Amino acid sequence: MSKILIRGAKVLGGEQQDVLIDGETIAEVGQNLPAEGAQVIEAEGRILLPGLVDLHTHLREPGREDSETVLTGTRAAASGGYTAVFAMANTFPVADTAGVVEQVYRLGQEHGYCDVQPIGAVTVGLEGKQLAELGAMHESAAGVKVFSDDGKCVDDAVIMRRALEYVKAFGGVVAQHAQEPRLTEGAQMNEGTVSAELGLGGWPAVAEESIIARDVLLAEHVGSRVHICHLSTAGSVEIVRWAKSRGIDVTAEVTPHHLLLTDELVRTYNPVYKVNPPLRTEADVLALREALADGTIDIVATDHAPHPHEDKDCEWAAAAMGMVGLETALSVVQQTMVDTGLLDWAGVADRMSFAPARIGRLDGHGRPVSAGEPANITLVDPAYRGVVDPADFASRSRNTPYEGRELPGRVTHTFLRGRATVVDGNLA
């Protein structure tokens, strides 16, 4: 049916309203809307959000289809309530040319579970030595506006300055993986009490904070936009807060796992907790939550990082870094931010839809729930409680840190331009 009536949902967590979808758009929002000719979804007690947008996803295709593909990754995204994801450039080959970003973009269009916006590499091969084809990627069919060497830091200040100057010409943004490589050689986990007790190489907070401090100053100097990926320390929060107070055009993201998990979990030596940047302390976690609540941190981004079984089921030192996150992100945000009273559902809509779409300059997403807007919609049952079972994931990989953990909330429906991608919690 082309008409769908969502009846009695709390729009952005506010008053109960009906939302009528007609074709690809929202036709009407109000109360007691007529249901004639429409398929009706009874949504009393559920939260209606704009479709979620993830500014930081690893889809692994091309080159590591054993971990994830654009198809499996976007199915996972839809299951988690996402209608758009930004795909990071650290594929094989690297997404550093117009040809590769167009390939990823078209795969997303073909599969149709959510929109895929490729992120272009900042440097050729992620090697940090020579700027990639930033202009060509922007002018390509993919229309790239976000550039990142994520997985590696653009540690050369001259290269970073040139990148910021280049993307300024077309309103682009450089998303920095803030990690000073010389300070993290051999690092295995957060540097602190736990690393000392376990005898594991420490990853100091200053390795992140020093790069952020440098890059906000570079962004101010050239008058460009910089975005900080997966910010993880209390010190990083203070630097971003200071930069914003100066009017520097900086935005920042936090991952769900950095809002919930701490380095104490590394005592298990379970490589599922090995991630870049590493899990930090309880004090860092609380600082990140407060910063997300007050807007110092702009968005939640998953850093969905799938790995095959053999790359995680091994000794800690040999294990790959990263966690899957698309299918659990909203539940973790509900537990850490909504159920604690730090954010309301309108705040969640801002941090997980409106703001990431705005930062990524993504048209058609992160739009108000009102008549005439694209029908990109997520329905959430906040009363649901369930134990995470990776066997149920749509993602090709299973490296979740939440296996066996009870989390609140469940996405019951996702609509991409009026077409259901998830119905009653199952992929359509």
C-alpha positions in Angstrom: 0.0 0.0 0.0 1.2 3.5 -0.7 -0.6 5.0 2.3 0.5 4.1 5.9 -1.1 5.6 9.0 1.1 5.4 12.2 -1.5 5.9 14.9 -0.8 7.3 18.4 3.0 7.4 18.5 4.8 10.0 20.7 6.5 12.1 18.0 10.0 12.9 19.3 8.8 11.7 22.7 6.2 14.4 22.9 2.4 14.2 22.6 0.6 11.3 20.9 0.0 12.0 17.2 -0.9 10.2 14.0 1.5 10.3 11.1 0.2 9.6 7.6 2.7 8.5 5.0 1.6 8.8 1.4 4.1 7.4 -1.1 7.6 8.7 -0.2 6.5 11.6 1.9 4.8 12.5 5.1 1.3 13.7 4.1 -0.1 14.8 7.4 0.7 14.9 11.1 -2.1 15.4 13.6 -4.6 13.7 15.9 -7.5 11.4 14.8 -6.4 11.3 11.2 -8.7 9.3 8.9 -7.4 5.8 8.2 -9.4 5.3 4.9 -7.3 3.5 2.3 -4.3 3.3 4.6 -2.5 0.4 6.3 -2.7 1.2 10.0 0.2 0.6 12.5 -1.0 0.9 16.1 1.9 2.7 17.8 0.6 3.7 21.2 3.5 3.8 23.7 6.1 4.0 21.0 8.4 6.8 20.2 8.5 8.1 16.6 11.9 9.5 15.5 13.3 10.8 12.2 15.3 8.0 10.6 18.7 7.8 12.3 21.9 8.9 10.5 25.3 7.4 11.3 28.3 9.6 10.4 30.8 6.8 11.1 30.2 3.2 9.7 32.6 0.7 8.3 30.9 -1.4 5.6 34.2 -3.1 4.5 33.2 -3.4 0.9 35.2 -3.5 -1.4 37.9 -5.8 -0.2 36.8 -7.2 3.2 33.5 -8.8 2.3 34.3 -11.6 4.9 33.6 -8.9 7.6 30.7 -7.0 6.1 29.2 -6.0 2.8 27.2 -2.9 1.8 24.1 -5.2 1.8 24.7 -6.8 5.2 25.8 -3.5 6.7 22.8 -1.6 5.5 20.5 -4.4 6.7 22.1 -4.0 10.1 21.6 -0.3 9.9 17.9 -0.6 9.1 17.5 -3.0 12.0 19.0 -0.4 14.2 16.6 2.4 13.0 19.0 4.0 10.5 18.0 5.4 7.2 21.4 6.7 6.2 25.0 5.8 7.0 28.3 7.4 6.0 30.8 4.6 4.9 34.4 5.1 6.0 37.2 5.0 3.4 39.5 2.3 4.8 38.4 -0.4 2.3 40.6 -2.4 -0.1 41.2 -0.6 -2.4 41.0 2.6 -0.3 38.1 5.0 -1.2 40.6 7.6 -2.4 39.3 8.1 -5.9 36.0 9.0 -7.6 35.7 5.4 -9.0 35.8 3.7 -5.6 33.4 6.1 -3.8 30.9 5.8 -6.8 31.1 2.0 -6.5 30.1 2.1 -2.8 27.4 4.7 -3.4 25.8 2.7 -6.2 25.9 -0.5 -4.1 23.9 1.4 -1.4 21.3 2.5 -4.0 21.0 -1.1 -5.4 20.4 -2.7 -2.1 17.9 -0.1 -0.8 17.9 -0.8 3.0 19.3 2.6 3.7 21.1 5.4 1.9 24.9 5.1 1.8 27.0 8.2 1.6 30.7 7.4 1.0 33.4 9.2 3.0 36.5 9.9 0.9 40.1 9.3 2.1 42.1 12.5 3.0 45.3 11.0 1.7 46.3 8.5 -1.0 46.1 5.0 0.4 45.6 6.4 3.9 49.4 6.8 4.0 49.3 10.4 5.2 51.8 11.6 2.6 49.8 13.0 -0.4 46.3 14.5 -0.6 43.8 12.2 -2.3 41.5 13.3 -5.1 39.3 15.4 -2.8 37.8 17.6 -5.6 37.1 14.6 -7.9 35.4 12.7 -5.2 33.2 15.7 -4.4 32.3 16.2 -8.0 31.6 12.5 -8.6 28.1 10.9 -8.5 28.7 10.2 -4.8 29.0 13.9 -4.0 31.5 13.3 -1.2 31.5 16.0 1.5 33.2 14.2 4.4 36.8 13.1 4.2 38.6 10.9 6.7 41.6 8.6 7.0 39.8 6.9 10.0 41.7 4.0 11.3 44.8 6.2 10.9 45.4 9.8 12.0 46.4 12.6 9.6 49.4 13.3 11.8 51.3 15.6 9.4 50.2 19.1 10.3 51.0 20.4 6.8 48.9 17.8 5.1 46.0 18.4 7.6 46.2 22.1 6.9 46.1 21.6 3.2 43.1 19.2 3.5 41.2 21.8 5.6 41.9 24.5 3.1 40.9 22.3 0.1 37.5 21.1 1.5 36.7 24.7 2.5 36.1 25.5 -1.1 33.0 23.3 -1.3 31.8 23.3 2.3 33.3 19.9 3.1 34.6 18.7 6.4 37.7 16.7 7.5 36.8 14.0 10.1 40.0 13.3 12.1 40.9 10.1 13.9 42.8 11.8 16.7 45.7 9.5 17.6 49.3 10.7 17.7 51.0 7.6 16.3 54.3 8.0 18.2 52.5 8.1 21.5 50.5 4.9 20.9 53.2 2.6 19.5 52.5 -0.9 20.9 49.5 0.4 22.9 46.9 -2.2 23.8 44.5 -0.4 26.1 43.9 2.9 28.0 47.0 4.0 29.9 46.1 4.0 33.6 45.8 1.8 36.7 44.3 -1.2 34.9 47.0 -1.2 32.1 49.7 -1.0 34.8 48.2 -3.9 36.7 47.7 -6.1 33.6 51.1 -5.2 32.1 49.5 -4.2 28.8 50.9 -1.3 26.7 49.2 1.9 27.7 47.3 4.3 25.3 47.6 7.7 26.9 44.7 10.2 26.8 47.2 12.9 25.6 47.7 11.0 22.3 44.1 11.9 21.4 44.0 15.3 23.1 47.2 16.7 21.5 45.9 16.0 18.0 42.5 17.6 18.8 44.2 20.7 20.2 46.3 21.0 17.1 43.5 20.5 14.7 41.0 23.0 16.2 43.8 25.6 16.0 44.4 24.7 12.3 40.7 24.9 11.6 40.6 28.3 13.2 43.6 29.4 11.2 42.2 28.5 7.8 38.5 29.1 8.6 37.5 25.6 7.8 35.4 22.8 9.4 36.9 19.9 11.4 35.0 17.0 12.9 36.5 14.8 15.7 35.8 11.1 15.4 35.1 8.9 18.4 36.1 11.4 21.1 36.9 9.4 24.2 38.5 11.4 27.1 37.4 14.0 29.6 40.4 16.1 28.4 39.2 16.0 24.8 35.8 17.3 26.0 37.4 20.3 27.6 39.4 21.1 24.4 36.4 20.9 22.2 34.4 23.0 24.7 37.1 25.6 24.7 37.3 25.6 20.9 33.6 26.1 20.5 33.7 29.0 23.0 36.2 30.7 20.6 33.8 30.2 17.7 36.0 27.6 16.0 33.9 25.4 13.6 34.5 22.1 15.3 32.1 19.2 15.8 32.6 16.0 17.7 31.1 12.5 18.0 31.0 9.9 20.7 30.4 6.2 20.3 27.8 4.2 22.2 30.4 1.9 23.7 32.4 4.9 25.1 29.2 6.0 26.8 28.7 2.7 28.6 31.9 0.6 28.9 35.1 1.1 30.8 38.6 -0.2 30.8 37.8 -2.4 33.8 36.3 -4.9 31.3 39.8 -5.5 29.8 40.6 -7.5 33.0 38.7 -10.3 31.3 41.3 -10.3 28.4 38.3 -10.8 26.1 39.3 -9.2 22.8 35.7 -8.1 22.1 36.6 -5.2 24.3 39.6 -4.2 22.2 38.8 -1.0 20.3 40.4 2.1 18.9 40.3 4.5 20.8 40.4 2.2 23.8 37.7 2.0 26.5 38.5 4.6 29.1 37.8 5.2 32.8 34.5 5.7 34.6 35.4 9.4 35.0 35.8 9.7 31.2 32.5 7.9 30.6 30.6 10.3 32.8 32.3 13.3 31.2 31.3 12.1 27.8 27.7 11.7 28.8 27.6 15.2 30.3 29.2 16.6 27.1 26.7 14.9 24.9 23.9 16.2 27.0 25.1 19.8 27.0 25.9 19.8 23.3 29.7 20.0 23.5 29.7 16.6 21.8 27.3 17.0 18.8 26.4 13.5 17.8 26.4 9.8 18.6 28.2 7.8 15.8 28.5 4.0 16.0 32.0 3.4 14.6 30.5 0.1 13.5 33.6 -2.0 13.0 32.9 -5.6 11.9 35.5 -8.3 12.1 35.4 -12.0 11.2 35.5 -14.6 13.9 39.2 -15.4 13.5 40.3 -11.8 13.9 38.7 -11.6 17.4 38.8 -15.1 18.7 42.5 -15.1 19.5 44.9 -13.7 22.2 44.4 -10.1 23.1 47.6 -8.8 21.5 46.9 -10.3 18.1 43.2 -9.3 18.0 41.8 -6.7 15.7 40.4 -3.5 17.2 36.7 -2.7 16.8 33.1 -3.5 17.7 29.9 -3.8 15.7 27.3 -1.2 16.9 24.6 -0.4 14.4 22.0 -2.8 15.9 22.5 -1.8 19.5 23.3 1.9 19.3 19.9 3.3 20.1 19.4 0.9 23.0 22.7 1.9 24.6 21.8 5.6 24.1 18.5 5.0 25.8 20.2 3.3 28.7 23.0 5.8 29.2 21.2 9.1 28.3 17.4 8.8 28.3 16.8 6.4 31.2 19.3 8.5 33.3 17.5 11.7 32.5 20.4 13.3 30.7 18.6 13.5 27.3 14.9 13.4 26.3 13.8 11.7 23.0 13.9 15.0 21.2 17.6 15.3 22.2 18.2 11.8 20.9 16.6 12.8 17.6 19.0 15.7 17.5 22.2 13.8 18.3 21.4 10.8 16.1 19.5 12.3 13.2 19.3 16.1 12.8 22.9 16.9 13.7 24.7 14.1 11.9 22.8 14.9 8.7 23.7 18.6 9.1 27.4 17.9 9.7 27.5 15.6 6.7 25.4 18.0 4.5 23.1 15.0 3.7 19.9 16.2 2.0 16.6 14.4 2.7 17.7 13.1 6.1 17.5 14.6 9.6 14.4 16.4 8.6 11.4 17.4 10.8 8.5 15.0 11.2 6.0 17.2 9.4 3.9 17.3 6.3 5.8 17.4 3.0 9.0 16.0 4.4 10.6 12.7 3.2 9.1 9.7 5.1 12.3 8.6 6.8 11.0 7.3 10.1 12.0 5.1 13.0 9.5 3.6 15.5 10.9 2.6 18.9 9.4 0.6 21.7 11.1 2.1 24.8 9.5 -0.3 27.2 11.1 -3.4 25.7 13.9 -5.2 27.5 15.9 -7.9 25.8 19.2 -9.8 26.1 21.6 -9.2 23.2 22.1 -12.3 21.1 24.6 -11.8 18.2 23.0 -14.7 16.4 20.1 -12.4 15.7 22.2 -9.7 14.0 21.8 -8.8 10.4 25.5 -7.8 10.3 27.9 -10.4 8.9 30.1 -10.1 12.0 29.3 -10.9 15.6 32.0 -8.9 17.5 29.6 -7.2 20.0 30.6 -6.3 23.5 27.0 -6.6 24.6 26.4 -10.3 24.2 24.3 -11.6 27.1 23.7 -8.1 28.4 20.1 -6.8 28.8 19.5 -3.5 27.0 16.3 -1.4 26.8 14.3 -0.4 23.8 13.7 -2.0 20.4 13.3 -0.6 16.9 9.9 -2.0 15.7 9.7 -0.2 12.3 12.0 1.7 10.0 10.8 3.5 6.8 13.1 4.7 4.1 11.1 7.3 2.0 7.9 5.6 2.9 9.0 2.0 2.2 9.2 -0.3 5.2 12.7 -1.8 5.7 11.9 -3.1 9.2 8.4 -4.4 10.2 7.6 -5.6 13.8 11.3 -5.8 14.5 12.1 -7.9 11.5 13.8 -7.0 8.2 11.2 -6.4 5.5 
